[in-house]
Amino acid sequence: DDGQQEDDNPPVEDEDQHHEDQPPVDSPEQDPTHNMEGNMEGDMEETPGPEHPMGSPDERSPGEEDEQDGYRQMNDEEEKDIEGKQKHFFDSIDTEEFVMPGVFDVEIKLADNQIKMVTVEVEKAQKEKPYIGGLLNRRNEIKYYHAFTQTDQQSTYHPQKLTREVQTYQYDTKSSVMMREFGTQMEKPGIFIDARKDKVIKPKPYFSSDQWKKLRWDRTLYIQCMIRGWFARRKAAELRKKRNDSDLELLRKQEEFRKKEEENHKQEIERRMHPKKEKDFEILYEELETWRLGETKKIKASTELKEEEKKLALQQLLYKETKILQQIDRLKITANVSNKEEKINKFLKAMSDPKHWKRSDERMTEVHTPFTTRAKELMDLYNGLKLPYLSIDERLDVLLHTKW
């Protein structure tokens, strides 16, 4: 047994020798445990422990159990050594001197043992991040921020849901004090109960849930019919109103057009009967010339008239034209007199009218000056001298005012 144990123990002695001969760690890069934060558990799981050469623990001898305890003690010492080195490595990092680069590359090992390089861009914060979660080192008060709580997460939208029955239900609390206490008492010898105001209540036919659903359905249909009828009547009233408005607008436009045509017709007749402007006389001359040419063409184109009769007809046409021209000349003289009188009246009116001054509030103020007052007096004297059928005294009064 001792020989067999010596043959089985050399691998353990080699591990001890390997740990004893390991050179001291000068830097984190030379320390094989500097990356033990994320891979320590995986490495420890992948490292196989010493197998028991003798089978199950029940078959081991007392010497084998002592050797197994020695193995466990050695493994515990190795784990403590690794944890001490790891703590020493993290504590040795000077966070104040470390500057995070803007871009750095990360090696990712894929499932097919291929290495993929990923470029990571760092967004540096302008101010210190608030400490929401992570790790706080109590020894040197260094904060290690948690990646999930320190990054912006997509907010979950929870819409506000309201129930109609709850939002529209009105709660009312009432309390009442009965004026008289009531109770139940049966008649018996010595007790008389007045039953004159009692009411006999008889049960009605049972109203089932199906009947209630049917009644509710019928009432719903009735309400829908009434509402739809109201909507239809309201729509019909709107269409009827639009039709009536359009008809009234059409009648109004037709009436305006008719009045405008009548007014234009009256103006044209007035322009020909009492012309005042130069354009009115031009219209008369043009119509006279058109009439003359038409009559001359008819006379010359007539086959019933002889030459002497045609000459006589042309003489009569010339006489009519002369009469019309004389009438136009008399109208022109009358228009000149009327226009002159109107022009004088407008001139006197313009001089006698008060001045209109615009104020800061956009309103107008009438101002009478000495010149407008004198112009008003002169206009009154002029109109007084033109008045016909005045008596001698009135005429002398007007003349005396004009003189003085």
C-alpha positions, 0 to 999 in steps of 0.5 A: 500500500505504501508503494502504491501511494508513493506512485500515486502522489507524485502529481500532487508533489509536482503541483507543490513544487510548481507553486514553490518554484513560481517567481514573484509577480512584479506586474498585473500582466505577469500575474496569471490571476489578473483576469480572475474577475470574470474567469475565476469560476470557469477556470476553477471548474475546468481544473480537475482535482486529484482523483481518488485512486482507491475508489469511493470514500467508503473504501479508503483507509485512515491514511488515505483520508489524511492525504485527502485532508491535506489536498483540501487544505492545499486547495484552500491555501491556493484559493486564499492566495489567489484572492489576496493577489486579486485584491492587491491587483484591484487596490493597486490601480490608481483611478485618479491617474487613469484616463479613459481613451475615446476608442479602444478595441476588445477581443471577443472569442467566438464559439468556433475559437475565432477572435473578433475585434470590436471597436468600442467608442466611449462617450465621456460624461461632462459631469460626474455621474450620480451613484445609482448602483454598483460597488463601493470600496470601503477601504479607498472609497472608490465607486464602481458603477453598475453598467445597467443602472448607469446607462439610459434604458428604454422607458416602458409606456403605461397608459392611464386607463380609466373605467367609465363606471368608476369615473362617472359614478356619484357617491352619496352618503346619507343618514336618517333618524327614524321618527318612530321605532318599528318592530314586529308584534303578533296579536295575543290576548291582551294586545290589540294591533291596529291593522287599518293602515297595513298593506298587503304585499303580494309577490309579482311574477319572477323576472329572470335574467333572460327577461332582463337581457331582453328588456335591456336589448329592447330599450337599447334598440328603442333608444338607438331608433330615437337617436338615429331619427333625431340625427336624421331630422337634424341632418334634414333640417340642415339640408333644408336650411342650406337649400332655403338659404341658397334659394334666398341668395339666388333671389337676392342676386336676381333682384340686385341684378334687375335693379342694377339693370333698371338703374343702368337703363335709367342712367342711359336714358338720362344721359340721352335726355339730359346730357351733361358730360362730353361722353354723353354728347359723343354717344348722341353724335354716334347714335345720330350718325348711325341712324343717318347712315341706316336711313340713307342706305334704306333710301338708296337701296329702295326699288320702289322709289324713283330718283326724284322721290329718293332725292326728296327723301334725302332732303327730308333726312337732312332736315331731320338731322339738322333739327336733331343737331340743333336740339343737341346744341341746345342741350349742350348749352343747357349742360354748360350752364348747369355744369358751371352752376354746379362747379361754382356750388362745389367750389363754395361748398369746399371753401366753406366746409370745416377742416378735418383734423385726424387725432391720435385715436383715429377719430376726426375733429372738425375745426372752423377757421376764420376763412371757412366762416367767411366763405360760409357767409359769402356762399349764403349771400351768393345763394340769396342773390340767386333766389327768385321771387323775393320781395323788395324788402328781402332783396334790399336786405340781401343787398345791404348784407352784400354791401357791408 
